[in-house]
């Protein structure tokens, strides 16, 4: 497990934000890799990391995207395409490759494609990302099965969670949500847990998209916002905007969607 720690940039001093990656080990966190700019990170199942330059552009420099292998060796270093945080953020972890979003060169936020990059820097287009001519923004995604993904996105004021085939882009179901999604994770290959910017946390049946649970996330009687989700079996870990880490479990697997705090 890796932790991406950000150091805030300074507009006054013209200094970009910076990222430092730490690896969680038995005796705590150890520094894994340090950058002179901010990055967002995704990982494949072998532990290779794609580190995309967020392009703060407070200093005069070119974009620098990197692939770091599990031994902390940089195996690729180049600009793989325009990046802005509204249109090109994606984190699709734990599969056979490293994935990113890329638009067309002349209009970087239009005609976005989901692409896979190999360790030698070669890339291939996997699927069209935009939907029926509309530009999808604020995207996040996770794997449902080996050949389907679940993605959350906004189209103007519309916000959805959708399961689709990665080979064809065919939509299998769409669920409307009330705010932007901050994070998603899959529990026991059958339940999608999602968190929204308005403090809602919910669960969907992966097979058909039916809702199993939805409520405001509360801690000690006060509402909060989940910014990150992770699962292990029936256990769910939630990181919150106020710096808490919460541990939950599903109470009864025959009645999914019921949570118990730990």
C-alpha positions as CSV (number, residue, x, y, z in Angstrom):
1,X,0.0,0.0,0.0
2,X,1.2,3.5,-0.9
3,X,0.5,6.9,0.5
4,X,0.8,10.0,-1.7
5,X,1.7,13.0,0.6
6,X,1.3,16.5,-0.9
7,X,3.2,19.6,0.0
8,X,1.1,22.6,-1.0
9,X,2.6,25.0,-3.6
10,X,2.9,28.7,-3.2
11,X,1.5,31.1,-5.8
12,X,3.4,34.0,-4.1
13,X,6.8,32.2,-4.4
14,X,6.0,30.5,-7.7
15,X,6.6,27.1,-6.2
16,X,4.7,24.0,-7.5
17,X,3.1,21.6,-5.2
18,X,5.2,18.4,-4.5
19,X,4.4,14.8,-4.0
20,X,6.2,12.2,-1.9
21,X,5.2,8.5,-2.1
22,X,5.5,6.4,1.1
23,X,5.1,2.7,1.3
24,X,3.2,1.2,4.3
25,X,5.2,-1.5,5.9
26,X,5.0,-3.5,9.1
27,X,6.9,-0.9,11.1
28,X,5.1,2.1,9.6
29,X,5.6,4.4,6.5
30,X,8.9,4.5,4.6
31,X,9.7,6.9,1.9
32,X,9.4,5.3,-1.6
33,X,9.9,8.1,-4.1
34,X,10.1,11.9,-4.0
35,X,9.0,14.2,-6.8
36,X,9.7,17.9,-7.5
37,X,6.1,18.4,-8.5
38,X,2.6,17.0,-7.7
39,X,1.5,13.7,-9.2
40,X,-1.6,11.5,-9.1
41,X,-0.9,7.8,-9.0
42,X,-2.4,4.6,-10.2
43,X,-1.1,1.0,-9.9
44,X,-1.3,-2.3,-11.7
45,X,-1.5,-5.6,-9.9
46,X,2.3,-6.1,-10.2
47,X,3.0,-2.9,-8.2
48,X,4.1,-0.7,-11.1
49,X,3.0,2.9,-10.7
50,X,1.9,5.5,-13.3
51,X,2.6,8.9,-11.8
52,X,0.9,11.6,-13.8
53,X,2.1,15.2,-13.6
54,X,-0.8,17.4,-12.5
55,X,0.8,20.4,-14.2
56,X,0.5,23.2,-11.6
57,X,2.5,25.3,-14.0
58,X,3.7,27.8,-11.4
59,X,7.2,27.3,-12.7
60,X,8.4,27.1,-16.2
61,X,8.7,23.4,-16.9
62,X,7.4,20.7,-19.3
63,X,5.1,18.0,-18.1
64,X,6.8,14.9,-16.8
65,X,4.8,11.6,-16.4
66,X,6.7,8.7,-15.0
67,X,6.4,4.9,-14.5
68,X,8.0,3.6,-11.3
69,X,8.3,-0.1,-10.8
70,X,7.9,-1.9,-7.5
71,X,11.7,-1.6,-6.8
72,X,11.4,2.2,-7.0
73,X,13.2,2.3,-10.3
74,X,12.0,4.8,-12.9
75,X,11.5,2.9,-16.2
76,X,9.7,5.6,-18.2
77,X,9.8,9.4,-18.1
78,X,7.9,11.6,-20.7
79,X,4.9,13.7,-21.3
80,X,2.1,11.3,-22.3
81,X,-0.5,14.0,-23.0
82,X,-2.3,17.1,-21.8
83,X,-3.6,16.8,-18.2
84,X,-6.2,18.9,-16.3
85,X,-7.8,17.8,-13.1
86,X,-11.4,18.2,-14.3
87,X,-11.1,16.1,-17.4
88,X,-8.2,13.7,-17.2
89,X,-8.0,12.4,-13.6
90,X,-8.6,8.7,-13.5
91,X,-7.4,6.0,-11.1
92,X,-8.0,2.4,-12.3
93,X,-5.9,0.2,-10.1
94,X,-5.2,-3.5,-9.8
95,X,-5.4,-4.9,-13.3
96,X,-3.0,-6.1,-16.0
97,X,-1.8,-2.6,-17.0
98,X,-1.6,1.1,-16.2
99,X,-4.5,3.2,-17.5
100,X,-5.0,6.9,-18.2
101,X,-7.3,9.3,-20.0
102,X,-6.2,11.3,-23.0
103,X,-8.0,13.7,-25.3
104,X,-7.3,14.8,-28.8
105,X,-4.3,17.1,-29.2
106,X,-6.2,20.1,-30.6
107,X,-9.0,20.0,-28.0
108,X,-7.5,18.2,-25.0
109,X,-10.8,17.8,-23.1
110,X,-12.8,16.5,-26.0
111,X,-13.0,13.0,-27.5
112,X,-11.3,11.5,-24.5
113,X,-10.0,7.9,-24.7
114,X,-9.2,5.4,-22.0
115,X,-5.6,4.3,-22.8
116,X,-3.2,1.7,-21.5
117,X,0.5,2.4,-21.2
118,X,3.2,-0.3,-21.1
119,X,6.4,-0.2,-19.2
120,X,8.3,0.8,-22.4
121,X,6.1,3.8,-22.8
122,X,4.1,2.4,-25.7
123,X,0.3,3.1,-25.5
124,X,-2.9,1.7,-26.9
125,X,-6.5,3.0,-26.9
126,X,-8.8,0.8,-24.9
127,X,-12.2,2.5,-25.3
128,X,-13.9,5.8,-26.0
129,X,-14.6,7.6,-22.7
130,X,-17.1,10.3,-23.8
131,X,-20.7,9.2,-24.0
132,X,-23.0,9.9,-26.9
133,X,-21.1,13.1,-27.9
134,X,-21.1,14.5,-24.4
135,X,-17.9,15.4,-22.5
136,X,-17.5,13.4,-19.3
137,X,-15.7,15.2,-16.5
138,X,-14.8,14.6,-12.8
139,X,-14.3,10.9,-13.7
140,X,-13.3,8.1,-11.3
141,X,-13.4,4.4,-12.0
142,X,-12.9,0.9,-10.6
143,X,-13.0,-2.6,-11.9
144,X,-16.2,-4.7,-11.6
145,X,-14.9,-7.7,-13.4
146,X,-11.9,-8.4,-15.7
147,X,-13.8,-7.0,-18.7
148,X,-16.1,-4.4,-17.1
149,X,-15.5,-1.2,-15.2
150,X,-17.7,1.0,-13.1
151,X,-17.2,4.7,-13.6
152,X,-18.7,7.9,-12.0
153,X,-18.8,11.2,-13.9
154,X,-20.6,14.4,-14.6
155,X,-22.1,15.7,-17.8
156,X,-23.0,19.4,-17.1
157,X,-25.3,19.1,-14.1
158,X,-26.0,15.4,-14.5
159,X,-24.0,13.0,-12.4
160,X,-24.0,9.2,-12.8
161,X,-22.5,5.9,-11.9
162,X,-22.3,3.5,-14.8
163,X,-21.1,0.0,-15.4
164,X,-19.8,-0.6,-18.9
165,X,-17.8,-3.1,-21.0
166,X,-14.2,-2.1,-21.4
167,X,-13.9,-3.8,-24.8
168,X,-16.9,-2.1,-26.5
169,X,-17.9,0.7,-24.1
170,X,-21.4,-0.7,-24.0
171,X,-23.4,0.5,-21.0
172,X,-24.8,-2.2,-18.8
173,X,-26.6,0.0,-16.3
174,X,-26.6,3.7,-15.1
175,X,-27.5,5.0,-11.7
176,X,-28.1,8.7,-11.1
177,X,-26.3,10.3,-8.1
178,X,-26.9,13.6,-6.2
179,X,-23.3,14.9,-6.2
180,X,-19.8,14.2,-7.5
181,X,-18.3,10.9,-6.5
182,X,-15.1,11.1,-4.5
183,X,-14.3,7.3,-4.3
184,X,-15.6,3.9,-5.1
185,X,-14.6,0.3,-4.1
186,X,-16.0,-3.2,-4.7
187,X,-16.8,-5.5,-1.8
188,X,-16.7,-9.3,-2.3
189,X,-17.1,-8.9,-6.1
190,X,-20.8,-8.1,-5.8
191,X,-21.3,-4.7,-4.1
192,X,-20.1,-1.3,-5.1
193,X,-19.6,1.2,-2.3
194,X,-19.5,4.9,-3.4
195,X,-19.0,8.2,-1.6
196,X,-20.2,11.6,-2.7
197,X,-19.1,15.2,-2.1
198,X,-22.3,16.0,-0.2
199,X,-21.5,13.4,2.5
200,X,-23.6,10.6,1.2
201,X,-22.3,7.0,1.2
202,X,-24.1,4.3,-0.7
203,X,-24.1,0.8,-2.1
204,X,-25.2,-0.7,-5.4
205,X,-25.6,-4.2,-6.6
206,X,-22.9,-4.7,-9.2
207,X,-25.0,-7.1,-11.3
208,X,-27.9,-4.7,-12.1
209,X,-27.2,-1.4,-10.4
210,X,-30.0,-1.5,-7.9
211,X,-29.5,0.5,-4.8
212,X,-28.8,-1.4,-1.6
213,X,-28.1,1.4,0.9
214,X,-27.7,5.1,0.9
215,X,-27.3,7.5,3.9
216,X,-25.3,10.4,5.2
217,X,-22.0,9.5,6.7
218,X,-22.0,10.4,10.4
219,X,-19.2,10.4,13.0
220,X,-20.2,11.0,16.6
221,X,-23.4,12.6,15.5
222,X,-21.8,15.0,13.0
223,X,-21.9,14.6,9.2
224,X,-18.6,14.3,7.3
225,X,-17.4,13.5,3.8
226,X,-15.7,10.3,2.7
227,X,-12.7,11.1,0.4
228,X,-11.3,7.6,0.1
229,X,-12.6,4.0,0.3
230,X,-10.9,0.7,0.5
231,X,-12.2,-2.8,1.0
232,X,-10.9,-6.2,2.1
233,X,-13.5,-9.0,2.1
234,X,-16.5,-7.6,3.9
235,X,-14.5,-4.9,5.7
236,X,-14.7,-1.3,4.5
237,X,-12.2,1.4,5.4
238,X,-13.2,5.1,5.0
239,X,-10.9,8.1,5.0
240,X,-12.7,11.3,5.7
241,X,-12.2,15.0,4.9
242,X,-11.5,15.8,8.5
243,X,-8.6,13.3,8.8
244,X,-10.4,10.3,10.3
245,X,-10.0,6.7,9.3
246,X,-13.2,4.7,9.9
247,X,-13.6,0.9,9.8
248,X,-16.9,-0.7,9.0
249,X,-18.2,-4.2,8.2
250,X,-21.3,-5.6,6.6
251,X,-23.6,-6.8,9.3
252,X,-25.2,-9.6,7.4
253,X,-24.1,-10.8,3.9
254,X,-27.7,-12.0,3.2
255,X,-28.8,-8.3,3.7
256,X,-26.1,-6.3,2.0
257,X,-26.0,-2.6,2.6
258,X,-26.2,-2.7,6.4
259,X,-23.0,-1.3,7.9
260,X,-21.6,-1.7,11.4
261,X,-18.8,0.6,12.7
262,X,-15.7,-0.9,14.4
